[in-house]
Amino acid sequence: MDRAGLADFLRRRRAALRPADVGLVSGQRRRTPGLRREEVAALTGMSVDYYVRLEQRRGPQPSEQMLAALARTLRLTADERDHLYRLVGHNAPRRTPEDGHVAPTLLRVLDRMADTPALILSSLSEVLVANRLAVSIFGDPASRTGLARSDVYRWFTDPAARSVYPSEDHDRQGRSLVASLRVAYGAAGPGSRAGELVRALSAASGEFRALWERHEVARRFADHKTLVHPEVGDIEVDCQALFTEDQGQALLVLTPRPGSEAEEKIRLLAVLGHQDFAGTGTETVTAR
């Protein structure tokens, strides 16, 4: 572990970021260039003392999971992320569309979306990052582990996963998820995590097997959907996706029609989100 190199790298990357780059308000009395140490710690999910010790060349070796979260907080590119891993003494993750490193370009857009639900998805329908409004509707992705991180896996193995959609839309949503998984499977092959998902779902769900055999292949994000919230009821939104260049991740933005009842419901969620309607948590969250 190169403690001196790590400390210098963290300080310089922290100083290079503005609060607005990570969705924070700068305030009137800010003297620190870039982000404060406590802001980096809070956004990463580590204690302030732990982060301070890293910058002071005396911290313990961070885990790979912690490094992934830190790379997201500091908005590191893939090259910078790999450098961070090597400074700490870990092998850099293999670069594939499935490696889970969130694209900084998508994060910058997401950070500026406070008034409408937005989330970043992997090619396996895993929610990597979600803003407060998306968490209030879809739940907290940080609480999910293993295969259950994937929306498509939970759709066919956990009946509660379907509660966000009205029953008349379940068939269309299931087909859409399977068609999207087909794209990931075709790109990564049977030995990938996509292949692992297909094998697990084929063993667990006859419904999935029937849809998989249809060989429908499509990423269906541009759509009009009805979402069901336990407190405010049905919310009609239009969906639009912004993809990374390698098509491995997508920023999904859900917007209501201007002047609609859905727009008023989303405003209500924005105002009352801190009350945690469904026990999901309200802060911007990350999944790993």
Salt bridges, closest charged atoms under 4 A:
ASP8 OD1 - ARG11 NH2 3.90
ASP8 OD2 - ARG12 NE 3.07
ASP21 OD1 - ARG18 NH2 3.11
ASP21 OD1 - ARG112 NH2 3.95
GLU39 OE2 - ARG30 NH2 2.56
GLU39 OE2 - ARG36 NH1 3.36
ASP49 OD2 - ARG53 NE 3.19
GLU55 OE2 - ARG14 NE 2.77
GLU55 OE1 - ARG37 NE 2.95
GLU64 OE2 - HIS90 ND1 3.79
ASP79 OD1 - ARG95 NH2 2.36
ASP82 OD1 - ARG81 NE 2.75
ASP82 OD2 - ARG95 NH2 2.80
ASP99 OD2 - ARG81 NH2 3.29
ASP111 OD2 - ARG75 NH2 2.49
GLU126 OE2 - ARG149 NH2 3.78
GLU126 OE2 - ARG193 NH2 2.29
ASP151 OD1 - ARG154 NH2 2.61
GLU207 OE1 - ARG162 NH2 2.81
GLU216 OE2 - ARG175 NH2 2.54
GLU216 OE2 - ARG214 NH2 3.70
ASP223 OD1 - ARG172 NH1 3.33
GLU236 OE1 - HIS224 NE2 3.10
ASP238 OD1 - HIS224 ND1 2.78
ASP238 OD2 - ARG257 NE 2.56
GLU261 OE2 - LYS265 NZ 3.66
GLU263 OE2 - ARG267 NH2 3.74
GLU264 OE2 - ARG267 NH1 2.93
GLU283 OE1 - ARG132 NH2 3.10
